Amino acid sequence: MALTCTLDFEMKARKITTVALAQKIGINESTIRKLRRNQFSMIDAANLEKICIALDLQPGDLLHIEPDNPP
């Protein structure tokens, strides 16, 4: 099982850039890039909360568990 993040999709749907989101919520651009690319090993709860508030989402809208070997 792998935890995936759909932040890239959600940002594209809202037409917001990494730079704009980082400035809006005050977190590092590299943190957002890692989440967009699913290159993260952990997610800080405070950052997740800021992203969800800024994009009007719930954490479950962003994070999904994907099977390792889809059918």
mmCIF file as Biopython writes it, N, C-alpha, C and O atoms, coordinates in Angstrom:
data_model
#
loop_
_atom_site.group_PDB
_atom_site.id
_atom_site.type_symbol
_atom_site.label_atom_id
_atom_site.label_alt_id
_atom_site.label_comp_id
_atom_site.label_asym_id
_atom_site.label_entity_id
_atom_site.label_seq_id
_atom_site.pdbx_PDB_ins_code
_atom_site.Cartn_x
_atom_site.Cartn_y
_atom_site.Cartn_z
_atom_site.occupancy
_atom_site.B_iso_or_equiv
_atom_site.auth_seq_id
_atom_site.auth_asym_id
_atom_site.pdbx_PDB_model_num
ATOM 1   N N  . MET A ? 1  ? 0.837   -1.177 0.000   1.0 0.0 1  A 1 
ATOM 2   C CA . MET A ? 1  ? 0.000   0.000  0.000   1.0 0.0 1  A 1 
ATOM 3   C C  . MET A ? 1  ? 0.887   1.247  0.000   1.0 0.0 1  A 1 
ATOM 4   O O  . MET A ? 1  ? 1.953   1.266  0.615   1.0 0.0 1  A 1 
ATOM 5   N N  . ALA A ? 2  ? 0.441   2.259  -0.681  1.0 0.0 2  A 1 
ATOM 6   C CA . ALA A ? 2  ? 1.193   3.508  -0.753  1.0 0.0 2  A 1 
ATOM 7   C C  . ALA A ? 2  ? 0.249   4.682  -0.509  1.0 0.0 2  A 1 
ATOM 8   O O  . ALA A ? 2  ? -0.861  4.732  -1.038  1.0 0.0 2  A 1 
ATOM 9   N N  . LEU A ? 3  ? 0.712   5.602  0.288   1.0 0.0 3  A 1 
ATOM 10  C CA . LEU A ? 3  ? -0.048  6.826  0.540   1.0 0.0 3  A 1 
ATOM 11  C C  . LEU A ? 3  ? 0.258   7.814  -0.574  1.0 0.0 3  A 1 
ATOM 12  O O  . LEU A ? 3  ? 1.422   8.131  -0.818  1.0 0.0 3  A 1 
ATOM 13  N N  . THR A ? 4  ? -0.771  8.302  -1.250  1.0 0.0 4  A 1 
ATOM 14  C CA . THR A ? 4  ? -0.576  9.265  -2.322  1.0 0.0 4  A 1 
ATOM 15  C C  . THR A ? 4  ? -1.311  10.560 -1.995  1.0 0.0 4  A 1 
ATOM 16  O O  . THR A ? 4  ? -2.281  10.578 -1.237  1.0 0.0 4  A 1 
ATOM 17  N N  . CYS A ? 5  ? -0.822  11.624 -2.584  1.0 0.0 5  A 1 
ATOM 18  C CA . CYS A ? 5  ? -1.385  12.950 -2.359  1.0 0.0 5  A 1 
ATOM 19  C C  . CYS A ? 5  ? -1.840  13.519 -3.700  1.0 0.0 5  A 1 
ATOM 20  O O  . CYS A ? 5  ? -1.096  13.496 -4.680  1.0 0.0 5  A 1 
ATOM 21  N N  . THR A ? 6  ? -3.064  14.027 -3.730  1.0 0.0 6  A 1 
ATOM 22  C CA . THR A ? 6  ? -3.615  14.577 -4.977  1.0 0.0 6  A 1 
ATOM 23  C C  . THR A ? 6  ? -3.514  16.109 -5.008  1.0 0.0 6  A 1 
ATOM 24  O O  . THR A ? 6  ? -4.310  16.777 -5.669  1.0 0.0 6  A 1 
ATOM 25  N N  . LEU A ? 7  ? -2.533  16.652 -4.291  1.0 0.0 7  A 1 
ATOM 26  C CA . LEU A ? 7  ? -2.388  18.106 -4.240  1.0 0.0 7  A 1 
ATOM 27  C C  . LEU A ? 7  ? -2.193  18.697 -5.631  1.0 0.0 7  A 1 
ATOM 28  O O  . LEU A ? 7  ? -2.744  19.757 -5.927  1.0 0.0 7  A 1 
ATOM 29  N N  . ASP A ? 8  ? -1.432  18.045 -6.479  1.0 0.0 8  A 1 
ATOM 30  C CA . ASP A ? 8  ? -1.207  18.558 -7.832  1.0 0.0 8  A 1 
ATOM 31  C C  . ASP A ? 8  ? -2.528  18.741 -8.568  1.0 0.0 8  A 1 
ATOM 32  O O  . ASP A ? 8  ? -2.771  19.793 -9.160  1.0 0.0 8  A 1 
ATOM 33  N N  . PHE A ? 9  ? -3.371  17.732 -8.535  1.0 0.0 9  A 1 
ATOM 34  C CA . PHE A ? 9  ? -4.683  17.795 -9.180  1.0 0.0 9  A 1 
ATOM 35  C C  . PHE A ? 9  ? -5.528  18.928 -8.595  1.0 0.0 9  A 1 
ATOM 36  O O  . PHE A ? 9  ? -6.133  19.704 -9.335  1.0 0.0 9  A 1 
ATOM 37  N N  . GLU A ? 10 ? -5.565  19.019 -7.262  1.0 0.0 10 A 1 
ATOM 38  C CA . GLU A ? 10 ? -6.386  20.036 -6.594  1.0 0.0 10 A 1 
ATOM 39  C C  . GLU A ? 10 ? -5.893  21.445 -6.909  1.0 0.0 10 A 1 
ATOM 40  O O  . GLU A ? 10 ? -6.697  22.361 -7.082  1.0 0.0 10 A 1 
ATOM 41  N N  . MET A ? 11 ? -4.583  21.619 -6.982  1.0 0.0 11 A 1 
ATOM 42  C CA . MET A ? 11 ? -4.039  22.943 -7.305  1.0 0.0 11 A 1 
ATOM 43  C C  . MET A ? 11 ? -4.353  23.315 -8.753  1.0 0.0 11 A 1 
ATOM 44  O O  . MET A ? 11 ? -4.713  24.458 -9.035  1.0 0.0 11 A 1 
ATOM 45  N N  . LYS A ? 12 ? -4.220  22.371 -9.656  1.0 0.0 12 A 1 
ATOM 46  C CA . LYS A ? 12 ? -4.542  22.638 -11.065 1.0 0.0 12 A 1 
ATOM 47  C C  . LYS A ? 12 ? -6.015  22.987 -11.227 1.0 0.0 12 A 1 
ATOM 48  O O  . LYS A ? 12 ? -6.364  23.882 -11.997 1.0 0.0 12 A 1 
ATOM 49  N N  . ALA A ? 13 ? -6.872  22.285 -10.505 1.0 0.0 13 A 1 
ATOM 50  C CA . ALA A ? 13 ? -8.313  22.552 -10.582 1.0 0.0 13 A 1 
ATOM 51  C C  . ALA A ? 13 ? -8.639  23.964 -10.104 1.0 0.0 13 A 1 
ATOM 52  O O  . ALA A ? 13 ? -9.583  24.590 -10.587 1.0 0.0 13 A 1 
ATOM 53  N N  . ARG A ? 14 ? -7.852  24.458 -9.153  1.0 0.0 14 A 1 
ATOM 54  C CA . ARG A ? 14 ? -8.080  25.801 -8.602  1.0 0.0 14 A 1 
ATOM 55  C C  . ARG A ? 14 ? -7.197  26.865 -9.247  1.0 0.0 14 A 1 
ATOM 56  O O  . ARG A ? 14 ? -7.258  28.041 -8.887  1.0 0.0 14 A 1 
ATOM 57  N N  . LYS A ? 15 ? -6.374  26.436 -10.205 1.0 0.0 15 A 1 
ATOM 58  C CA . LYS A ? 15 ? -5.483  27.336 -10.943 1.0 0.0 15 A 1 
ATOM 59  C C  . LYS A ? 15 ? -4.614  28.167 -10.001 1.0 0.0 15 A 1 
ATOM 60  O O  . LYS A ? 15 ? -4.540  29.390 -10.121 1.0 0.0 15 A 1 
ATOM 61  N N  . ILE A ? 16 ? -3.960  27.484 -9.065  1.0 0.0 16 A 1 
ATOM 62  C CA . ILE A ? 16 ? -3.049  28.155 -8.141  1.0 0.0 16 A 1 
ATOM 63  C C  . ILE A ? 16 ? -1.663  27.525 -8.298  1.0 0.0 16 A 1 
ATOM 64  O O  . ILE A ? 16 ? -1.540  26.306 -8.411  1.0 0.0 16 A 1 
ATOM 65  N N  . THR A ? 17 ? -0.640  28.349 -8.305  1.0 0.0 17 A 1 
ATOM 66  C CA . THR A ? 17 ? 0.721   27.868 -8.477  1.0 0.0 17 A 1 
ATOM 67  C C  . THR A ? 17 ? 1.349   27.519 -7.134  1.0 0.0 17 A 1 
ATOM 68  O O  . THR A ? 17 ? 0.847   27.886 -6.072  1.0 0.0 17 A 1 
ATOM 69  N N  . THR A ? 18 ? 2.449   26.807 -7.215  1.0 0.0 18 A 1 
ATOM 70  C CA . THR A ? 18 ? 3.201   26.461 -6.011  1.0 0.0 18 A 1 
ATOM 71  C C  . THR A ? 18 ? 3.638   27.721 -5.278  1.0 0.0 18 A 1 
ATOM 72  O O  . THR A ? 18 ? 3.507   27.807 -4.057  1.0 0.0 18 A 1 
ATOM 73  N N  . VAL A ? 19 ? 4.150   28.686 -6.005  1.0 0.0 19 A 1 
ATOM 74  C CA . VAL A ? 19 ? 4.618   29.941 -5.402  1.0 0.0 19 A 1 
ATOM 75  C C  . VAL A ? 19 ? 3.465   30.667 -4.722  1.0 0.0 19 A 1 
ATOM 76  O O  . VAL A ? 19 ? 3.607   31.137 -3.593  1.0 0.0 19 A 1 
ATOM 77  N N  . ALA A ? 20 ? 2.335   30.760 -5.392  1.0 0.0 20 A 1 
ATOM 78  C CA . ALA A ? 20 ? 1.181   31.466 -4.829  1.0 0.0 20 A 1 
ATOM 79  C C  . ALA A ? 20 ? 0.670   30.781 -3.567  1.0 0.0 20 A 1 
ATOM 80  O O  . ALA A ? 20 ? 0.349   31.449 -2.584  1.0 0.0 20 A 1 
ATOM 81  N N  . LEU A ? 21 ? 0.593   29.452 -3.589  1.0 0.0 21 A 1 
ATOM 82  C CA . LEU A ? 21 ? 0.124   28.731 -2.405  1.0 0.0 21 A 1 
ATOM 83  C C  . LEU A ? 21 ? 1.110   28.881 -1.254  1.0 0.0 21 A 1 
ATOM 84  O O  . LEU A ? 21 ? 0.704   29.092 -0.111  1.0 0.0 21 A 1 
ATOM 85  N N  . ALA A ? 22 ? 2.390   28.775 -1.548  1.0 0.0 22 A 1 
ATOM 86  C CA . ALA A ? 22 ? 3.414   28.923 -0.511  1.0 0.0 22 A 1 
ATOM 87  C C  . ALA A ? 22 ? 3.332   30.295 0.142   1.0 0.0 22 A 1 
ATOM 88  O O  . ALA A ? 22 ? 3.425   30.409 1.364   1.0 0.0 22 A 1 
ATOM 89  N N  . GLN A ? 23 ? 3.162   31.319 -0.652  1.0 0.0 23 A 1 
ATOM 90  C CA . GLN A ? 23 ? 3.056   32.681 -0.109  1.0 0.0 23 A 1 
ATOM 91  C C  . GLN A ? 23 ? 1.772   32.846 0.699   1.0 0.0 23 A 1 
ATOM 92  O O  . GLN A ? 23 ? 1.767   33.507 1.737   1.0 0.0 23 A 1 
ATOM 93  N N  . LYS A ? 24 ? 0.700   32.250 0.226   1.0 0.0 24 A 1 
ATOM 94  C CA . LYS A ? 24 ? -0.596  32.393 0.888   1.0 0.0 24 A 1 
ATOM 95  C C  . LYS A ? 24 ? -0.607  31.757 2.272   1.0 0.0 24 A 1 
ATOM 96  O O  . LYS A ? 24 ? -1.210  32.296 3.200   1.0 0.0 24 A 1 
ATOM 97  N N  . ILE A ? 25 ? 0.057   30.613 2.414   1.0 0.0 25 A 1 
ATOM 98  C CA . ILE A ? 25 ? -0.011  29.895 3.686   1.0 0.0 25 A 1 
ATOM 99  C C  . ILE A ? 25 ? 1.284   29.933 4.488   1.0 0.0 25 A 1 
ATOM 100 O O  . ILE A ? 25 ? 1.322   29.465 5.626   1.0 0.0 25 A 1 
ATOM 101 N N  . GLY A ? 26 ? 2.342   30.485 3.906   1.0 0.0 26 A 1 
ATOM 102 C CA . GLY A ? 26 ? 3.576   30.663 4.646   1.0 0.0 26 A 1 
ATOM 103 C C  . GLY A ? 26 ? 4.398   29.400 4.885   1.0 0.0 26 A 1 
ATOM 104 O O  . GLY A ? 26 ? 5.032   29.256 5.931   1.0 0.0 26 A 1 
ATOM 105 N N  . ILE A ? 27 ? 4.388   28.483 3.913   1.0 0.0 27 A 1 
ATOM 106 C CA . ILE A ? 27 ? 5.279   27.327 4.029   1.0 0.0 27 A 1 
ATOM 107 C C  . ILE A ? 27 ? 6.204   27.291 2.822   1.0 0.0 27 A 1 
ATOM 108 O O  . ILE A ? 27 ? 5.961   27.947 1.809   1.0 0.0 27 A 1 
ATOM 109 N N  . ASN A ? 28 ? 7.262   26.516 2.952   1.0 0.0 28 A 1 
ATOM 110 C CA . ASN A ? 28 ? 8.296   26.454 1.935   1.0 0.0 28 A 1 
ATOM 111 C C  . ASN A ? 28 ? 7.770   25.848 0.634   1.0 0.0 28 A 1 
ATOM 112 O O  . ASN A ? 28 ? 7.009   24.881 0.655   1.0 0.0 28 A 1 
ATOM 113 N N  . GLU A ? 29 ? 8.178   26.422 -0.492  1.0 0.0 29 A 1 
ATOM 114 C CA . GLU A ? 29 ? 7.767   25.920 -1.804  1.0 0.0 29 A 1 
ATOM 115 C C  . GLU A ? 29 ? 8.187   24.471 -2.010  1.0 0.0 29 A 1 
ATOM 116 O O  . GLU A ? 29 ? 7.457   23.697 -2.629  1.0 0.0 29 A 1 
ATOM 117 N N  . SER A ? 30 ? 9.353   24.099 -1.498  1.0 0.0 30 A 1 
ATOM 118 C CA . SER A ? 30 ? 9.831   22.726 -1.691  1.0 0.0 30 A 1 
ATOM 119 C C  . SER A ? 30 ? 8.920   21.714 -0.999  1.0 0.0 30 A 1 
ATOM 120 O O  . SER A ? 30 ? 8.778   20.587 -1.473  1.0 0.0 30 A 1 
ATOM 121 N N  . THR A ? 31 ? 8.311   22.097 0.103   1.0 0.0 31 A 1 
ATOM 122 C CA . THR A ? 31 ? 7.371   21.223 0.787   1.0 0.0 31 A 1 
ATOM 123 C C  . THR A ? 31 ? 6.162   20.957 -0.104  1.0 0.0 31 A 1 
ATOM 124 O O  . THR A ? 31 ? 5.704   19.820 -0.217  1.0 0.0 31 A 1 
ATOM 125 N N  . ILE A ? 32 ? 5.659   21.991 -0.724  1.0 0.0 32 A 1 
ATOM 126 C CA . ILE A ? 32 ? 4.509   21.848 -1.627  1.0 0.0 32 A 1 
ATOM 127 C C  . ILE A ? 32 ? 4.896   21.019 -2.841  1.0 0.0 32 A 1 
ATOM 128 O O  . ILE A ? 32 ? 4.126   20.161 -3.270  1.0 0.0 32 A 1 
ATOM 129 N N  . ARG A ? 33 ? 6.075   21.260 -3.401  1.0 0.0 33 A 1 
ATOM 130 C CA . ARG A ? 33 ? 6.522   20.491 -4.569  1.0 0.0 33 A 1 
ATOM 131 C C  . ARG A ? 33 ? 6.612   19.003 -4.249  1.0 0.0 33 A 1 
ATOM 132 O O  . ARG A ? 33 ? 6.200   18.168 -5.055  1.0 0.0 33 A 1 
ATOM 133 N N  . LYS A ? 34 ? 7.150   18.667 -3.073  1.0 0.0 34 A 1 
ATOM 134 C CA . LYS A ? 34 ? 7.268   17.258 -2.687  1.0 0.0 34 A 1 
ATOM 135 C C  . LYS A ? 34 ? 5.896   16.601 -2.588  1.0 0.0 34 A 1 
ATOM 136 O O  . LYS A ? 34 ? 5.718   15.461 -3.017  1.0 0.0 34 A 1 
ATOM 137 N N  . LEU A ? 35 ? 4.941   17.309 -2.033  1.0 0.0 35 A 1 
ATOM 138 C CA . LEU A ? 35 ? 3.585   16.760 -1.933  1.0 0.0 35 A 1 
ATOM 139 C C  . LEU A ? 35 ? 2.967   16.614 -3.319  1.0 0.0 35 A 1 
ATOM 140 O O  . LEU A ? 35 ? 2.307   15.614 -3.600  1.0 0.0 35 A 1 
ATOM 141 N N  . ARG A ? 36 ? 3.175   17.596 -4.182  1.0 0.0 36 A 1 
ATOM 142 C CA . ARG A ? 36 ? 2.610   17.530 -5.537  1.0 0.0 36 A 1 
ATOM 143 C C  . ARG A ? 36 ? 3.159   16.347 -6.315  1.0 0.0 36 A 1 
ATOM 144 O O  . ARG A ? 36 ? 2.452   15.752 -7.129  1.0 0.0 36 A 1 
ATOM 145 N N  . ARG A ? 37 ? 4.428   16.002 -6.066  1.0 0.0 37 A 1 
ATOM 146 C CA . ARG A ? 37 ? 5.094   14.912 -6.795  1.0 0.0 37 A 1 
ATOM 147 C C  . ARG A ? 37 ? 5.038   13.579 -6.068  1.0 0.0 37 A 1 
ATOM 148 O O  . ARG A ? 37 ? 5.607   12.594 -6.539  1.0 0.0 37 A 1 
ATOM 149 N N  . ASN A ? 38 ? 4.354   13.533 -4.916  1.0 0.0 38 A 1 
ATOM 150 C CA . ASN A ? 38 ? 4.296   12.318 -4.096  1.0 0.0 38 A 1 
ATOM 151 C C  . ASN A ? 38 ? 5.689   11.846 -3.701  1.0 0.0 38 A 1 
ATOM 152 O O  . ASN A ? 38 ? 5.970   10.647 -3.705  1.0 0.0 38 A 1 
ATOM 153 N N  . GLN A ? 39 ? 6.554   12.788 -3.362  1.0 0.0 39 A 1 
ATOM 154 C CA . GLN A ? 39 ? 7.916   12.480 -2.946  1.0 0.0 39 A 1 
ATOM 155 C C  . GLN A ? 39 ? 8.109   12.843 -1.478  1.0 0.0 39 A 1 
ATOM 156 O O  . GLN A ? 39 ? 9.106   13.467 -1.116  1.0 0.0 39 A 1 
ATOM 157 N N  . PHE A ? 40 ? 7.171   12.459 -0.647  1.0 0.0 40 A 1 
ATOM 158 C CA . PHE A ? 40 ? 7.231   12.801 0.769   1.0 0.0 40 A 1 
ATOM 159 C C  . PHE A ? 40 ? 7.297   11.527 1.599   1.0 0.0 40 A 1 
ATOM 160 O O  . PHE A ? 40 ? 6.812   10.474 1.186   1.0 0.0 40 A 1 
ATOM 161 N N  . SER A ? 41 ? 7.903   11.641 2.775   1.0 0.0 41 A 1 
ATOM 162 C CA . SER A ? 41 ? 7.935   10.502 3.680   1.0 0.0 41 A 1 
ATOM 163 C C  . SER A ? 41 ? 7.051   10.755 4.893   1.0 0.0 41 A 1 
ATOM 164 O O  . SER A ? 41 ? 6.652   9.821  5.588   1.0 0.0 41 A 1 
ATOM 165 N N  . MET A ? 42 ? 6.748   12.025 5.140   1.0 0.0 42 A 1 
ATOM 166 C CA . MET A ? 42 ? 5.833   12.387 6.222   1.0 0.0 42 A 1 
ATOM 167 C C  . MET A ? 42 ? 5.191   13.729 5.882   1.0 0.0 42 A 1 
ATOM 168 O O  . MET A ? 42 ? 5.701   14.491 5.060   1.0 0.0 42 A 1 
ATOM 169 N N  . ILE A ? 43 ? 4.075   13.997 6.524   1.0 0.0 43 A 1 
ATOM 170 C CA . ILE A ? 43 ? 3.374   15.255 6.301   1.0 0.0 43 A 1 
ATOM 171 C C  . ILE A ? 43 ? 3.140   15.898 7.655   1.0 0.0 43 A 1 
ATOM 172 O O  . ILE A ? 43 ? 2.543   15.296 8.548   1.0 0.0 43 A 1 
ATOM 173 N N  . ASP A ? 44 ? 3.613   17.114 7.798   1.0 0.0 44 A 1 
ATOM 174 C CA . ASP A ? 44 ? 3.401   17.855 9.028   1.0 0.0 44 A 1 
ATOM 175 C C  . ASP A ? 44 ? 1.920   18.223 9.130   1.0 0.0 44 A 1 
ATOM 176 O O  . ASP A ? 44 ? 1.348   18.770 8.187   1.0 0.0 44 A 1 
ATOM 177 N N  . ALA A ? 45 ? 1.303   17.923 10.270  1.0 0.0 45 A 1 
ATOM 178 C CA . ALA A ? 45 ? -0.131  18.166 10.448  1.0 0.0 45 A 1 
ATOM 179 C C  . ALA A ? 45 ? -0.479  19.642 10.293  1.0 0.0 45 A 1 
ATOM 180 O O  . ALA A ? 45 ? -1.524  19.974 9.735   1.0 0.0 45 A 1 
ATOM 181 N N  . ALA A ? 46 ? 0.377   20.525 10.777  1.0 0.0 46 A 1 
ATOM 182 C CA . ALA A ? 46 ? 0.108   21.962 10.662  1.0 0.0 46 A 1 
ATOM 183 C C  . ALA A ? 46 ? 0.119   22.403 9.200   1.0 0.0 46 A 1 
ATOM 184 O O  . ALA A ? 46 ? -0.708  23.218 8.791   1.0 0.0 46 A 1 
ATOM 185 N N  . ASN A ? 47 ? 1.056   21.867 8.409   1.0 0.0 47 A 1 
ATOM 186 C CA . ASN A ? 47 ? 1.105   22.210 6.981   1.0 0.0 47 A 1 
ATOM 187 C C  . ASN A ? 47 ? -0.105  21.648 6.244   1.0 0.0 47 A 1 
ATOM 188 O O  . ASN A ? 47 ? -0.673  22.317 5.382   1.0 0.0 47 A 1 
ATOM 189 N N  . LEU A ? 48 ? -0.497  20.430 6.577   1.0 0.0 48 A 1 
ATOM 190 C CA . LEU A ? 48 ? -1.678  19.832 5.962   1.0 0.0 48 A 1 
ATOM 191 C C  . LEU A ? 48 ? -2.917  20.670 6.268   1.0 0.0 48 A 1 
ATOM 192 O O  . LEU A ? 48 ? -3.752  20.901 5.394   1.0 0.0 48 A 1 
ATOM 193 N N  . GLU A ? 49 ? -3.024  21.115 7.495   1.0 0.0 49 A 1 
ATOM 194 C CA . GLU A ? 49 ? -4.157  21.957 7.881   1.0 0.0 49 A 1 
ATOM 195 C C  . GLU A ? 49 ? -4.167  23.270 7.093   1.0 0.0 49 A 1 
ATOM 196 O O  . GLU A ? 49 ? -5.218  23.699 6.619   1.0 0.0 49 A 1 
ATOM 197 N N  . LYS A ? 50 ? -3.016  23.899 6.954   1.0 0.0 50 A 1 
ATOM 198 C CA . LYS A ? 50 ? -2.928  25.162 6.203   1.0 0.0 50 A 1 
ATOM 199 C C  . LYS A ? 50 ? -3.332  24.964 4.741   1.0 0.0 50 A 1 
ATOM 200 O O  . LYS A ? 50 ? -4.060  25.779 4.174   1.0 0.0 50 A 1 
ATOM 201 N N  . ILE A ? 51 ? -2.857  23.882 4.143   1.0 0.0 51 A 1 
ATOM 202 C CA . ILE A ? 51 ? -3.185  23.599 2.744   1.0 0.0 51 A 1 
ATOM 203 C C  . ILE A ? 51 ? -4.685  23.356 2.594   1.0 0.0 51 A 1 
ATOM 204 O O  . ILE A ? 51 ? -5.320  23.883 1.681   1.0 0.0 51 A 1 
ATOM 205 N N  . CYS A ? 52 ? -5.236  22.567 3.486   1.0 0.0 52 A 1 
ATOM 206 C CA . CYS A ? 52 ? -6.675  22.268 3.418   1.0 0.0 52 A 1 
ATOM 207 C C  . CYS A ? 52 ? -7.523  23.518 3.576   1.0 0.0 52 A 1 
ATOM 208 O O  . CYS A ? 52 ? -8.511  23.691 2.862   1.0 0.0 52 A 1 
ATOM 209 N N  . ILE A ? 53 ? -7.154  24.383 4.495   1.0 0.0 53 A 1 
ATOM 210 C CA . ILE A ? 53 ? -7.906  25.628 4.694   1.0 0.0 53 A 1 
ATOM 211 C C  . ILE A ? 53 ? -7.793  26.512 3.461   1.0 0.0 53 A 1 
ATOM 212 O O  . ILE A ? 53 ? -8.791  27.064 2.999   1.0 0.0 53 A 1 
ATOM 213 N N  . ALA A ? 54 ? -6.590  26.651 2.928   1.0 0.0 54 A 1 
ATOM 214 C CA . ALA A ? 54 ? -6.373  27.521 1.770   1.0 0.0 54 A 1 
ATOM 215 C C  . ALA A ? 54 ? -7.125  27.043 0.531   1.0 0.0 54 A 1 
ATOM 216 O O  . ALA A ? 54 ? -7.600  27.857 -0.261  1.0 0.0 54 A 1 
ATOM 217 N N  . LEU A ? 55 ? -7.235  25.737 0.364   1.0 0.0 55 A 1 
ATOM 218 C CA . LEU A ? 55 ? -7.879  25.185 -0.831  1.0 0.0 55 A 1 
ATOM 219 C C  . LEU A ? 55 ? -9.310  24.709 -0.568  1.0 0.0 55 A 1 
ATOM 220 O O  . LEU A ? 55 ? -9.947  24.140 -1.455  1.0 0.0 55 A 1 
ATOM 221 N N  . ASP A ? 56 ? -9.812  24.939 0.638   1.0 0.0 56 A 1 
ATOM 222 C CA . ASP A ? 56 ? -11.165 24.535 1.036   1.0 0.0 56 A 1 
ATOM 223 C C  . ASP A ? 56 ? -11.360 23.031 0.825   1.0 0.0 56 A 1 
ATOM 224 O O  . ASP A ? 56 ? -12.283 22.604 0.132   1.0 0.0 56 A 1 
ATOM 225 N N  . LEU A ? 57 ? -10.477 22.242 1.433   1.0 0.0 57 A 1 
ATOM 226 C CA . LEU A ? 57 ? -10.510 20.787 1.321   1.0 0.0 57 A 1 
ATOM 227 C C  . LEU A ? 57 ? -10.486 20.156 2.700   1.0 0.0 57 A 1 
ATOM 228 O O  . LEU A ? 57 ? -10.211 20.820 3.699   1.0 0.0 57 A 1 
ATOM 229 N N  . GLN A ? 58 ? -10.777 18.872 2.740   1.0 0.0 58 A 1 
ATOM 230 C CA . GLN A ? 58 ? -10.583 18.048 3.924   1.0 0.0 58 A 1 
ATOM 231 C C  . GLN A ? 58 ? -9.343  17.186 3.668   1.0 0.0 58 A 1 
ATOM 232 O O  . GLN A ? 58 ? -9.029  16.909 2.510   1.0 0.0 58 A 1 
ATOM 233 N N  . PRO A ? 59 ? -8.633  16.757 4.712   1.0 0.0 59 A 1 
ATOM 234 C CA . PRO A ? 59 ? -7.443  15.922 4.487   1.0 0.0 59 A 1 
ATOM 235 C C  . PRO A ? 59 ? -7.725  14.696 3.617   1.0 0.0 59 A 1 
ATOM 236 O O  . PRO A ? 59 ? -6.875  14.289 2.824   1.0 0.0 59 A 1 
ATOM 237 N N  . GLY A ? 60 ? -8.899  14.114 3.761   1.0 0.0 60 A 1 
ATOM 238 C CA . GLY A ? 60 ? -9.262  12.953 2.947   1.0 0.0 60 A 1 
ATOM 239 C C  . GLY A ? 60 ? -9.424  13.267 1.474   1.0 0.0 60 A 1 
ATOM 240 O O  . GLY A ? 60 ? -9.401  12.361 0.641   1.0 0.0 60 A 1 
ATOM 241 N N  . ASP A ? 61 ? -9.587  14.543 1.141   1.0 0.0 61 A 1 
ATOM 242 C CA . ASP A ? 61 ? -9.647  14.936 -0.266  1.0 0.0 61 A 1 
ATOM 243 C C  . ASP A ? 61 ? -8.260  14.886 -0.905  1.0 0.0 61 A 1 
ATOM 244 O O  . ASP A ? 61 ? -8.137  14.744 -2.122  1.0 0.0 61 A 1 
ATOM 245 N N  . LEU A ? 62 ? -7.222  15.001 -0.083  1.0 0.0 62 A 1 
ATOM 246 C CA . LEU A ? 62 ? -5.844  15.044 -0.579  1.0 0.0 62 A 1 
ATOM 247 C C  . LEU A ? 62 ? -5.112  13.721 -0.464  1.0 0.0 62 A 1 
ATOM 248 O O  . LEU A ? 62 ? -4.311  13.380 -1.334  1.0 0.0 62 A 1 
ATOM 249 N N  . LEU A ? 63 ? -5.375  12.972 0.596   1.0 0.0 63 A 1 
ATOM 250 C CA . LEU A ? 63 ? -4.585  11.772 0.874   1.0 0.0 63 A 1 
ATOM 251 C C  . LEU A ? 63 ? -5.394  10.508 0.608   1.0 0.0 63 A 1 
ATOM 252 O O  . LEU A ? 63 ? -6.534  10.374 1.052   1.0 0.0 63 A 1 
ATOM 253 N N  . HIS A ? 64 ? -4.788  9.598  -0.115  1.0 0.0 64 A 1 
ATOM 254 C CA . HIS A ? 64 ? -5.435  8.341  -0.484  1.0 0.0 64 A 1 
ATOM 255 C C  . HIS A ? 64 ? -4.449  7.202  -0.363  1.0 0.0 64 A 1 
ATOM 256 O O  . HIS A ? 64 ? -3.255  7.383  -0.605  1.0 0.0 64 A 1 
ATOM 257 N N  . ILE A ? 65 ? -4.932  6.037  0.006   1.0 0.0 65 A 1 
ATOM 258 C CA . ILE A ? 65 ? -4.086  4.838  0.035   1.0 0.0 65 A 1 
ATOM 259 C C  . ILE A ? 65 ? -4.331  4.058  -1.246  1.0 0.0 65 A 1 
ATOM 260 O O  . ILE A ? 65 ? -5.459  3.681  -1.562  1.0 0.0 65 A 1 
ATOM 261 N N  . GLU A ? 66 ? -3.253  3.828  -1.970  1.0 0.0 66 A 1 
ATOM 262 C CA . GLU A ? 66 ? -3.325  3.107  -3.234  1.0 0.0 66 A 1 
ATOM 263 C C  . GLU A ? 66 ? -2.690  1.724  -3.063  1.0 0.0 66 A 1 
ATOM 264 O O  . GLU A ? 66 ? -1.641  1.605  -2.428  1.0 0.0 66 A 1 
ATOM 265 N N  . PRO A ? 67 ? -3.297  0.695  -3.610  1.0 0.0 67 A 1 
ATOM 266 C CA . PRO A ? 67 ? -2.679  -0.629 -3.536  1.0 0.0 67 A 1 
ATOM 267 C C  . PRO A ? 67 ? -1.368  -0.671 -4.315  1.0 0.0 67 A 1 
ATOM 268 O O  . PRO A ? 67 ? -1.212  0.032  -5.314  1.0 0.0 67 A 1 
ATOM 269 N N  . ASP A ? 68 ? -0.420  -1.498 -3.855  1.0 0.0 68 A 1 
ATOM 270 C CA . ASP A ? 68 ? 0.860   -1.617 -4.543  1.0 0.0 68 A 1 
ATOM 271 C C  . ASP A ? 68 ? 0.701   -2.198 -5.935  1.0 0.0 68 A 1 
ATOM 272 O O  . ASP A ? 68 ? 1.352   -1.750 -6.879  1.0 0.0 68 A 1 
ATOM 273 N N  . ASN A ? 69 ? -0.155  -3.187 -6.063  1.0 0.0 69 A 1 
ATOM 274 C CA . ASN A ? 69 ? -0.382  -3.840 -7.349  1.0 0.0 69 A 1 
ATOM 275 C C  . ASN A ? 69 ? -1.869  -3.723 -7.706  1.0 0.0 69 A 1 
ATOM 276 O O  . ASN A ? 69 ? -2.661  -4.605 -7.374  1.0 0.0 69 A 1 
ATOM 277 N N  . PRO A ? 70 ? -2.245  -2.626 -8.388  1.0 0.0 70 A 1 
ATOM 278 C CA . PRO A ? 70 ? -3.654  -2.483 -8.742  1.0 0.0 70 A 1 
ATOM 279 C C  . PRO A ? 70 ? -4.122  -3.651 -9.612  1.0 0.0 70 A 1 
ATOM 280 O O  . PRO A ? 70 ? -3.349  -4.191 -10.402 1.0 0.0 70 A 1 
ATOM 281 N N  . PRO A ? 71 ? -5.402  -4.039 -9.460  1.0 0.0 71 A 1 
ATOM 282 C CA . PRO A ? 71 ? -5.924  -5.186 -10.239 1.0 0.0 71 A 1 
ATOM 283 C C  . PRO A ? 71 ? -5.953  -4.923 -11.715 1.0 0.0 71 A 1 
ATOM 284 O O  . PRO A ? 71 ? -6.364  -5.788 -12.488 1.0 0.0 71 A 1 
#
